């Protein structure tokens, strides 16, 4: 005989449902509180605007609330939904996201300095900033269960004679990325794992690599500031860091795709130099943002498939800004799929510069070359010595011959010279113009003796 038992729902789920209902009912209140906290923190941390990435907020989700009530056995500690909500330290989560690990303690100290009045309940506040109270007596950073440290501050927001709890976390970009990995793989993963120690060791290795990335980013940041403010510091260190990041990203992808790798360290150096040349005149903050975006870009590239054996293509015909760019650009396009060094160079460049428009990336690249070799501002002395019409014709002759000369050998030294010897290139242009001015008094005389100029340029422009 089968006995059918009547199923009664566990009482704890009644408490959980009622608590979730209370959370949903007050959702708009919590949302407004979170926004107000963010606005006040933005004012407090105004002096850190160059180091702040963003300030985020989140309200505890219904599913997360249910899971926490069960995991922490809150249904045993409290009898009503109101008690659970009132004692939920992270009902509202605020995350101050900063650039580097060392920014975390700087931001914490700024908050501690600003909120320096102690209230009767032991929390700290600022008389000029309403509603906000922080527990600043707890030592920071706090040690987590996983052994890692975190700047985590409990806070209260006083709203209509009631207090709403919030949790403030201060995290660098690297620590944010790490916490997301750990949260998804370990903290929120209830699957049975046969060898958890192995997983933890792998995560520890990831953590170690991320700390190394933070140091690299800090180095990049410091070098950009030195370089952008025209200090005596050389950009060699940052060039090495960028080249290393490019190499580490693409050499792994090459091995995955074709089963072996070739030595393209020089290509990585050249692309790094090209990037430095491209962004060298940006203001400090814009240069910092550009290089941090480059790091994000390389992380995106690492997650995709790269076809090292496929031909590269441009989405339409290339039209150069001047005759130099047209001749030079057309020649480089022919090298793109016939010389593997150039193929790797442009493959990497196109992945870094654009997801969908190789032609636009190529135009930008040629624009940077033009700034070094054929910008008319470099030929100012020519226009001062000859009338504009004659100067234009001589300029066309010089730059056309220069384009053929530089691109004839298909050597990557073309880019090397552009990226690392810009002053030398400018000097050679100046010497060529001086030779013309000293030797010829008119365009017609220049044309009669153009071979002399070409021979002089062939001798001078051996830049390898």
C-alpha positions in Angstrom: 0.0 0.0 0.0 1.3 3.5 -1.0 0.9 6.2 1.6 0.6 9.7 0.1 2.0 12.3 2.5 0.7 15.9 2.3 3.6 18.2 1.4 4.1 21.1 3.8 6.4 23.9 2.7 9.3 24.7 5.1 8.4 27.8 7.2 11.8 29.4 6.5 10.7 29.9 2.9 7.7 32.0 4.1 10.2 34.3 5.9 12.4 34.4 2.8 9.5 35.3 0.5 8.3 38.0 2.8 11.8 39.4 3.0 12.1 39.5 -0.8 8.8 41.2 -1.0 10.0 43.9 1.4 13.2 44.3 -0.7 11.2 44.8 -3.9 8.7 47.2 -2.2 11.6 49.5 -1.2 13.6 49.1 -4.3 13.1 52.7 -5.6 14.1 54.0 -2.1 17.3 52.0 -2.2 18.0 53.1 -5.7 17.8 56.8 -4.8 20.0 56.3 -1.7 22.6 54.6 -3.8 22.6 57.5 -6.3 23.0 60.0 -3.5 25.9 58.1 -2.0 27.6 58.1 -5.3 27.1 61.8 -5.8 28.5 62.6 -2.4 31.5 60.3 -2.9 32.3 61.9 -6.2 32.5 65.2 -4.4 34.7 63.8 -1.6 37.0 62.1 -4.1 37.2 65.0 -6.6 41.0 65.3 -6.2 41.3 61.7 -7.3 39.5 62.1 -10.6 42.6 61.1 -12.6 42.8 57.9 -10.6 39.1 57.0 -10.5 37.7 54.8 -13.1 34.1 54.8 -11.9 31.8 54.5 -8.9 29.2 51.8 -9.2 26.2 50.8 -7.2 24.1 47.7 -6.9 21.0 46.8 -4.9 20.9 43.2 -3.5 19.0 41.1 -6.0 16.1 38.9 -4.8 18.0 35.7 -5.8 21.1 36.9 -4.0 19.1 37.8 -1.0 17.5 34.3 -0.8 20.9 32.6 -1.2 22.4 34.7 1.6 19.6 34.1 4.0 20.0 30.4 3.6 23.9 30.4 3.4 24.3 32.6 6.6 21.2 31.0 8.3 19.7 34.4 8.8 16.3 32.7 9.2 17.6 31.4 12.6 19.0 34.7 13.7 16.0 36.9 12.9 12.2 36.5 13.1 10.9 39.1 10.7 11.8 40.4 7.2 12.5 43.9 8.8 15.1 42.5 11.1 16.8 40.7 8.2 16.9 43.8 6.0 18.1 46.0 8.9 21.0 43.7 9.6 22.0 43.1 6.0 25.4 44.9 5.8 25.5 44.8 2.0 21.9 45.7 1.2 23.4 48.4 -1.0 26.8 47.8 -2.5 29.0 50.7 -3.6 32.2 50.1 -5.5 34.9 52.7 -6.0 36.9 51.5 -8.9 40.4 53.0 -9.3 43.3 52.4 -11.7 46.0 50.8 -9.6 46.4 48.8 -6.4 48.2 51.6 -4.6 45.3 54.0 -5.3 43.1 51.9 -3.0 44.9 53.0 0.3 45.0 56.6 -1.0 41.3 56.7 -1.5 40.6 55.0 1.8 42.8 57.5 3.6 40.9 60.4 1.8 37.6 59.1 3.1 39.0 58.6 6.5 40.4 62.1 6.5 37.1 63.6 5.3 34.8 61.7 7.7 36.6 62.4 11.0 33.9 63.2 13.5 32.8 60.3 15.7 29.1 59.9 16.5 27.7 58.4 19.7 27.1 55.0 17.9 30.8 54.8 17.0 30.5 55.7 13.3 32.3 58.5 11.6 30.7 61.4 9.8 31.3 64.8 8.3 28.9 67.6 9.5 29.0 69.1 6.0 27.9 65.9 4.3 24.5 64.8 5.3 23.2 61.2 5.8 26.5 59.3 5.5 28.2 57.4 8.3 31.2 55.0 8.1 32.7 52.4 10.3 36.3 53.5 10.1 37.6 51.9 13.3 37.9 48.4 11.6 41.5 47.9 10.4 41.9 48.1 6.6 42.5 46.3 4.4 40.4 43.5 5.7 41.6 39.9 5.3 39.1 37.8 3.4 38.4 34.0 3.8 40.6 33.4 0.7 43.5 35.1 2.4 43.4 38.1 0.0 43.0 41.7 1.3 40.2 44.1 0.5 39.3 47.7 1.4 35.8 47.1 2.6 33.9 49.7 4.8 30.5 49.2 6.4 28.3 52.3 6.2 24.9 53.6 7.1 22.7 56.0 5.3 20.2 57.8 7.5 16.8 58.1 5.7 13.7 59.6 7.3 14.8 58.5 10.9 15.7 55.0 9.7 19.2 53.7 8.7 19.9 51.8 5.6 23.1 49.7 5.5 25.5 49.8 2.6 28.9 48.3 1.9 31.7 50.4 0.3 34.5 48.5 -1.5 37.6 50.2 -3.0 39.1 48.1 -5.8 41.7 48.6 -8.5 41.0 47.4 -12.1 43.1 44.3 -11.5 41.4 43.5 -8.1 38.0 44.0 -9.7 38.8 41.6 -12.5 40.1 39.1 -9.9 37.1 39.3 -7.7 34.7 38.7 -10.6 36.7 35.5 -11.6 36.7 34.2 -8.0 33.1 35.1 -7.4 31.9 33.2 -10.4 34.2 30.2 -10.2 34.4 29.6 -6.5 32.1 31.7 -4.3 28.9 31.2 -6.5 29.8 27.8 -7.8 28.1 25.0 -5.8 29.1 22.2 -8.2 31.0 19.3 -6.9 34.7 19.7 -7.7 36.8 16.5 -7.3 40.1 18.4 -6.9 39.4 21.8 -5.3 43.1 22.2 -4.3 44.1 22.1 -8.0 41.5 24.8 -8.8 42.7 27.0 -6.0 46.4 26.7 -7.1 45.3 27.7 -10.6 43.5 30.7 -9.3 46.5 31.6 -7.2 48.6 31.6 -10.4 46.0 33.9 -12.1 46.1 36.2 -9.1 49.9 36.4 -9.3 49.8 37.2 -13.0 47.2 39.9 -12.3 49.4 41.5 -9.7 52.2 41.6 -12.3 49.8 43.3 -14.8 49.0 46.0 -12.1 52.7 46.7 -11.8 53.0 46.9 -15.6 50.1 49.3 -15.8 51.6 51.4 -13.0 54.9 51.5 -14.9 53.1 52.5 -18.1 51.2 55.3 -16.2 54.5 56.6 -14.7 56.3 56.6 -17.9 53.5 58.3 -19.8 53.5 61.1 -17.3 57.3 61.5 -17.6 57.1 61.3 -21.4 54.1 63.6 -21.7 55.5 66.3 -19.5 58.8 66.2 -21.5 60.9 65.2 -18.6 64.4 63.9 -19.0 63.1 60.3 -18.8 63.3 58.3 -22.0 60.3 56.5 -23.3 62.3 53.3 -23.7 60.8 51.6 -20.7 57.2 52.1 -21.8 58.1 51.1 -25.4 59.4 47.8 -23.9 56.3 47.3 -21.8 53.9 47.8 -24.7 56.0 45.6 -27.0 56.0 42.9 -24.4 52.2 43.0 -24.0 51.8 42.8 -27.8 54.2 39.9 -28.1 52.7 37.9 -25.2 49.2 38.4 -26.7 50.0 37.5 -30.3 52.7 34.8 -30.0 50.3 32.7 -28.0 47.6 33.2 -30.7 50.1 32.2 -33.4 51.0 29.0 -31.7 47.3 28.1 -31.3 46.6 28.8 -35.0 49.5 27.4 -36.9 51.3 25.2 -34.4 54.5 27.1 -34.3 55.9 30.6 -33.8 58.3 32.8 -35.7 60.4 35.5 -34.1 58.5 38.8 -34.4 60.0 40.7 -31.5 61.2 43.4 -33.8 57.7 43.8 -35.3 56.3 44.2 -31.7 58.9 46.8 -31.1 57.9 48.7 -34.3 54.2 48.6 -33.5 54.9 49.8 -30.0 57.0 52.6 -31.4 54.3 53.5 -33.9 51.7 53.6 -31.0 54.1 55.9 -29.0 54.6 58.1 -32.0 50.8 58.3 -32.6 49.9 59.3 -29.0 53.0 61.2 -28.0 51.4 64.7 -28.2 48.3 63.8 -26.2 47.7 65.5 -22.8 48.7 63.3 -19.9 45.2 62.1 -19.0 44.3 61.3 -22.6 47.6 59.4 -23.0 46.9 57.4 -19.9 43.4 56.5 -21.1 44.8 55.6 -24.5 47.3 53.1 -23.1 44.9 51.6 -20.6 42.4 51.1 -23.5 45.2 49.4 -25.4 45.7 46.9 -22.5 41.9 46.2 -22.6 42.1 45.8 -26.3 44.9 43.2 -26.1 42.8 41.3 -23.5 39.9 41.2 -26.0 42.2 40.0 -28.8 43.6 37.2 -26.6 40.0 35.7 -26.4 39.5 35.6 -30.1 40.7 33.3 -33.0 43.3 34.8 -35.3 43.9 33.4 -38.8 47.6 33.7 -39.5 47.5 32.0 -42.9 44.7 34.0 -44.5 45.3 37.0 -46.8 44.7 40.5 -45.5 42.4 42.8 -47.5 41.3 46.4 -47.5 37.6 47.1 -47.9 38.0 49.5 -50.8 40.6 51.3 -52.8 43.2 53.3 -50.9 43.4 57.0 -51.7 46.5 58.7 -50.2 46.5 62.2 -48.8 49.3 63.2 -51.2 51.5 61.7 -53.9 54.0 60.4 -51.3 51.3 58.5 -49.4 49.8 57.1 -52.6 53.1 55.7 -53.9 54.2 54.5 -50.5 50.8 53.1 -49.6 50.3 51.2 -52.8 53.7 49.6 -52.4 53.0 48.6 -48.8 49.6 47.1 -49.9 51.5 44.8 -52.3 53.8 43.7 -49.5 50.9 42.9 -47.2 50.3 39.4 -48.6 53.7 38.7 -50.3 56.2 39.4 -47.5 55.4 37.6 -44.2 57.1 40.2 -42.0 54.8 42.8 -43.4 51.9 40.4 -43.3 52.4 39.9 -39.5 52.9 43.6 -39.0 49.6 44.6 -40.6 47.7 41.6 -39.1 48.7 42.7 -35.6 48.1 46.4 -36.4 44.7 45.7 -37.8 43.6 43.6 -34.8 44.8 46.4 -32.5 43.3 49.3 -34.4 40.0 48.0 -35.6 37.6 45.1 -35.6 35.9 45.8 -39.0 37.7 48.4 -41.1 41.2 47.5 -42.2 41.1 50.3 -44.8 40.5 52.9 -42.1 43.3 51.5 -40.0 45.6 51.6 -43.0 44.7 55.2 -43.7 45.4 56.2 -40.1 48.8 54.4 -40.3 49.7 56.2 -43.6 48.6 59.5 -42.0 51.2 58.9 -39.2 53.9 58.1 -41.8 52.9 61.3 -43.7 53.4 63.4 -40.5 57.0 62.1 -40.4 58.0 62.1 -44.0 55.9 64.4 -46.2 54.1 67.0 -44.0 54.6 70.3 -45.7 55.5 71.9 -42.4 58.8 70.0 -42.7 59.5 71.8 -46.0 59.0 75.3 -44.7 62.5 76.5 -45.8 61.7 75.3 -49.4 58.6 77.6 -49.5 60.6 80.5 -48.1 63.2 80.2 -50.8 61.0 79.6 -53.8 57.6 80.9 -55.0 54.7 78.7 -54.0 54.2 77.1 -57.4 57.9 76.2 -57.8 58.1 75.0 -54.2 55.0 72.8 -54.7 56.6 71.2 -57.8 60.0 70.6 -56.1 58.1 69.2 -53.1 56.3 66.7 -55.3 59.6 65.7 -56.9 61.4 65.2 -53.6 58.6 63.3 -51.9 57.8 61.1 -54.9 61.5 60.0 -55.1 61.6 59.6 -51.4 58.5 57.3 -51.5 60.1 55.1 -54.2 63.4 55.0 -52.4 62.1 54.1 -49.0 59.7 51.4 -50.2 61.9 49.8 -52.8 63.5 47.3 -50.4 60.4 46.2 -48.6 62.4 46.6 -45.4 60.7 47.0 -42.0 63.3 49.7 -41.3 60.9 52.1 -43.0 58.7 51.9 -39.9 61.7 51.7 -37.6 62.9 55.0 -38.9 59.5 56.5 -38.6 59.0 55.4 -35.0 62.4 55.8 -33.5 64.3 58.2 -35.6 61.9 61.0 -36.3 64.5 63.7 -35.5 66.9 62.0 -37.8 64.4 62.0 -40.6 63.6 65.6 -40.1 67.3 66.4 -40.2 67.7 64.5 -43.5 64.8 66.4 -45.0 66.3 69.7 -43.9 69.7 68.8 -45.4 68.1 67.9 -48.7 66.2 71.2 -48.8 69.4 73.1 -47.9 71.3 71.3 -50.7 68.6 72.4 -53.2 68.4 76.0 -52.0 72.2 76.3 -52.1 72.6 74.7 -55.5 69.6 76.0 -57.6 67.9 79.3 -58.0 64.8 78.1 -59.9 62.6 75.1 -60.4 63.8 74.8 -64.0 67.4 74.6 -62.8 66.4 72.0 -60.2 64.7 69.9 -63.0 67.9 70.0 -65.1 69.9 68.7 -62.2 67.4 66.4 -60.5 69.7 63.4 -60.8 72.2 65.2 -58.5 69.5 65.6 -55.9 68.4 61.9 -56.3 72.0 60.7 -55.9 72.4 62.9 -52.8 69.2 61.5 -51.4 70.2 57.9 -52.1 73.4 58.4 -50.3 71.8 60.3 -47.3 68.7 58.2 -47.1 70.4 54.8 -46.4 68.6 54.6 -43.0 69.1 50.9 -42.3 
